[in-house]
Amino acid sequence: MFKLIILLAAAVPVILFVNRLFFRRSPKIQKAFAEFRRQVDFAAWALLGLAAIAIVYSLARFVYGFWT
């Protein structure tokens, strides 16, 4: 059983390489995937921005508490 799992795990990179080498994506799929990646990137930056705002707000309230 373990030998089968190891064999499959070793075959995955080879299969992916051969798939990438011989089978190209259509331009329509490439364009859609690029748009999806752009949207995911925007969402990730938006979440990071919100987290940064929350951290700055928390620190400001913390410092304000010491001054009053």
Buried (B, 14 or more C-beta within 10 A) or exposed (E): EEEEEEEEEEEEEEEEEEEEEEEEEEEEEEEEEEEEEEEEEEEEEEEEEEEEEEEEEEEEEEEEEEEE
